Amino acid sequence: MAMGPLTIGRPTEAKINSTSNDSNGRTTKGGNGFAIITSNLGSGANAAYNDYQALSFDSVESTKVSRNADVTSYAVESGSEVSDHVQIRNNKFTLQGRISETVLKLNPDMIKNAGINGNRRMLMLEYLNQLMDSRQPFLLVTELKNYDNVVLVGMSYEEEASESLLFTLDFEQIRLVSKATTSAIAVKTAPNKSVGGQVKMQVNTTEQKNQKSPGQDVVTPVFKQ
């Protein structure tokens, strides 16, 4: 499906649950998704500009990466695996970047040609709003590492006097797990007939002939006529 310069299609469930932004077999940048580039010094910056709908800032004030884990507050049994009681939380990022109408160097990103019309700030704001509204995961390229499955969870911006916008963006990386299925084969077995039923046994008829039925009178030989 062809996509306009400001159109972000709602991703399918399979795309949301993907572990990476795989560009194999994609013919357009729109098919690969978005990438936010915080530094051109990163190893994946050039590839992101070529293969993704890349967004970059004229200057980046700071990029903060936070990693945390939750540890159980209960006592752990001696000899057990301590790592089972530690839960890794999602990676979180905070970015401060600036976009202005007067820039010395244009990056080959989605707003490269917007400088001619003087709407770079509005275009960046529109892209970020749509990226957050669509809840679409994207690739985050930093100077030290690239992160897949990142979503925009917070955004604020400040209008400055020098025809620029200072953005503060909060990101969070979604951790994914894969499921596995197994095929169970049901085997039919013969039921145990002795369970829950009556068991047939051979009866000794000889002993039964000599037994008297309950309630039968016994005649003493003396009183026989």
C-alpha positions in Angstrom: 0.0 0.0 0.0 1.4 3.3 -1.0 2.0 5.7 1.8 2.1 9.5 1.7 4.8 11.6 3.3 2.8 12.0 6.5 0.9 8.8 6.6 1.7 6.1 9.1 -0.4 2.9 8.6 -1.7 1.1 11.6 0.6 -1.9 12.0 -0.7 -5.4 12.1 -0.5 -7.6 15.2 2.3 -9.7 13.6 4.3 -6.6 13.0 3.8 -5.3 16.5 5.0 -8.6 17.9 8.0 -8.9 15.7 11.4 -9.0 17.4 13.1 -6.8 14.8 12.5 -4.4 12.0 13.4 -6.9 9.2 14.0 -5.2 5.9 14.2 -8.4 3.8 11.8 -8.3 0.9 10.7 -4.8 1.5 10.7 -2.5 -1.5 9.9 0.8 0.3 11.1 2.6 3.4 7.5 2.7 4.6 7.4 -1.0 4.7 10.4 -1.2 7.0 8.9 1.3 9.5 10.4 4.2 11.3 13.8 4.9 12.8 14.8 7.7 15.2 18.5 8.5 15.0 20.1 10.2 17.9 23.7 10.3 16.5 25.2 10.0 13.1 28.2 8.3 14.7 26.3 5.2 15.4 27.1 2.1 13.4 23.5 1.7 12.1 22.9 5.4 11.2 23.7 5.1 7.5 21.7 1.9 7.1 18.8 3.5 8.9 18.8 6.5 6.6 18.7 4.2 3.6 16.3 1.5 4.7 13.9 3.3 7.1 11.7 6.3 7.4 14.4 8.1 9.4 13.9 11.0 11.7 16.8 12.9 13.2 17.4 16.2 15.1 19.5 19.1 14.2 21.2 18.8 17.6 20.8 16.3 20.4 21.3 17.7 23.9 21.3 14.3 25.7 20.4 10.7 25.4 19.7 8.8 28.6 19.5 5.0 28.8 18.0 3.4 32.0 18.0 -0.3 32.9 16.3 -1.7 36.0 15.4 -4.9 37.7 12.9 -5.9 40.4 14.1 -8.1 43.2 11.8 -10.0 45.5 11.3 -8.6 49.0 10.8 -12.0 50.4 13.5 -14.3 51.8 15.0 -16.7 49.2 15.6 -20.3 50.2 19.2 -21.2 50.6 20.5 -23.2 47.6 17.8 -22.0 45.2 18.4 -20.1 42.0 18.6 -16.4 43.0 18.1 -15.3 39.4 14.6 -16.7 39.5 13.6 -14.0 41.9 15.0 -11.1 39.8 12.8 -9.7 37.0 14.4 -7.5 34.4 12.3 -4.5 33.4 12.0 -2.8 30.0 14.8 -0.6 28.9 13.9 3.1 29.0 15.3 6.1 27.2 15.0 9.9 27.4 16.1 12.1 24.5 16.4 15.8 24.3 16.7 17.1 20.7 16.3 20.3 18.8 14.7 21.1 15.4 15.1 24.5 13.8 14.3 26.2 10.6 17.9 27.3 10.1 20.2 24.4 9.9 23.8 24.2 8.8 23.7 20.5 7.6 20.8 18.6 6.4 20.6 14.9 7.3 19.1 12.6 4.6 16.0 11.9 6.7 12.2 12.4 6.2 12.3 16.2 6.7 15.3 17.0 4.6 13.3 18.9 1.9 11.1 20.7 4.4 13.8 23.3 5.0 13.0 24.9 1.7 9.4 25.7 2.7 10.3 26.6 6.3 8.1 24.0 8.0 10.7 21.6 9.6 9.3 22.1 13.1 5.7 21.4 12.1 6.7 18.4 10.1 8.7 16.8 12.9 5.9 17.5 15.3 3.4 15.9 12.9 5.6 12.8 12.5 6.1 12.3 16.2 2.4 12.8 17.0 1.4 10.2 14.5 4.1 7.8 15.7 2.8 8.0 19.2 -0.9 7.8 18.2 -0.3 4.7 16.1 1.7 3.0 18.9 4.0 1.7 16.2 7.4 0.2 17.3 10.5 1.6 15.6 14.2 1.4 15.5 16.2 3.6 17.9 19.8 4.3 16.7 22.2 5.7 19.3 25.9 6.2 19.2 26.7 3.0 21.1 23.9 0.6 20.2 20.7 0.1 18.2 17.4 -0.9 19.9 14.5 -2.7 18.2 10.9 -2.6 19.2 11.0 0.8 20.9 7.8 2.8 21.4 7.2 6.4 22.1 5.6 6.7 25.5 6.0 10.4 26.3 6.6 13.7 24.5 6.9 17.3 25.4 8.3 20.3 23.5 9.3 23.8 24.2 9.1 26.7 21.6 12.3 28.7 21.7 12.8 32.2 20.5 15.3 31.1 17.8 12.6 29.5 15.6 13.4 26.1 17.1 11.6 23.4 19.1 13.2 21.6 21.9 11.7 18.1 22.2 11.9 15.8 25.3 11.0 12.3 24.3 10.5 9.2 26.5 10.9 5.7 24.9 10.5 2.2 26.2 11.7 -1.0 24.6 9.3 -3.9 24.6 10.7 -7.3 25.6 9.3 -10.1 23.6 9.0 -13.8 24.2 8.3 -16.6 21.8 5.9 -19.4 22.4 6.4 -23.1 21.4 3.8 -25.7 20.7 4.0 -29.5 20.9 1.8 -32.2 19.4 0.4 -34.7 21.9 -0.6 -38.1 20.6 -3.5 -39.7 22.4 -3.1 -43.5 22.8 -6.2 -45.6 23.4 -5.7 -48.2 26.0 -8.0 -51.1 27.1 -10.0 -50.2 30.2 -9.5 -52.1 33.4 -12.8 -54.0 33.8 -12.2 -54.8 37.4 -12.2 -51.2 38.4 -15.6 -49.8 39.4 -17.5 -52.9 38.3 -18.3 -56.4 39.5 -15.8 -59.1 39.1 -17.1 -62.4 37.9 -15.8 -65.5 39.8 -16.4 -69.2 39.4 -18.9 -70.5 41.9 -18.5 -73.9 43.7 -21.9 -75.5 43.2 -21.1 -78.5 45.4 -21.0 -76.4 48.6 -24.2 -74.6 47.7 -26.2 -77.8 47.5 -25.4 -78.6 51.1 -26.3 -75.2 52.4 -29.7 -74.4 53.7 -31.4 -71.3 52.6 -32.1 -68.7 55.3 -35.4 -69.2 57.1 -35.8 -72.9 56.4 -37.0 -75.0 59.3 -34.7 -77.9 60.4 -36.6 -81.1 61.2 -35.2 -83.3 64.0 -35.3 -87.0 63.1 -37.0 -87.8 66.4 -40.2 -86.0 65.4 -40.4 -87.5 61.9 -43.6 -89.6 61.4 
